[in-house]
């Protein structure tokens, strides 16, 4: 029997990569892509485990899942950092003002 590609294996890998990249956008995009990649990878792993000889692309699913977990952790840390900064400085303007003060103080 001919082997077939696991459903969405490449998409899971892409979403895993996007979850890491998305942590730079205040973490929101990274959380979204990470969760989607984890849900899709769970389903793909179930399909693969039902009949491993029938499918290829399992390596993409495993790699995408690992990247999604890393991206999710980084994104959650980014979201928490943003929330803590907003609480400490009141708004994004307060953060920008603090950055300007630091640059003036250290001669930047």
Steps between C-alpha positions, in 0.01 A plus 500: 500500500622848415594731788313828535598827665349556845221757483626852579854386586660792314243745638577385855869569438423846359273586794771382741748736336246785500438447871867574569501802269168616647643533849655828382152651443420543870452121505141493377571359153739244647238372742241467222732318258643282777160381618384430144818303424465294820137411430576407139805296601298304758256395228781416255679286761177309566461434125864390472484268801195326356704378199866615491590311183242693300631857557808715449570845642501401865832681548336829395226444756749429781715800409198729469372384838833572669522843335142574604579416863811721494307780328215470748735528798679801349169663410356452848815656647464790255133551592585491872782749447267733314234474772755566775635801308151639451424457869829659606493794257130548436499500120715461193578872517643451849725224369620720213568789739702268727704385198571864402615577856735203499646609166554857627653375822749265331581729211322306222 
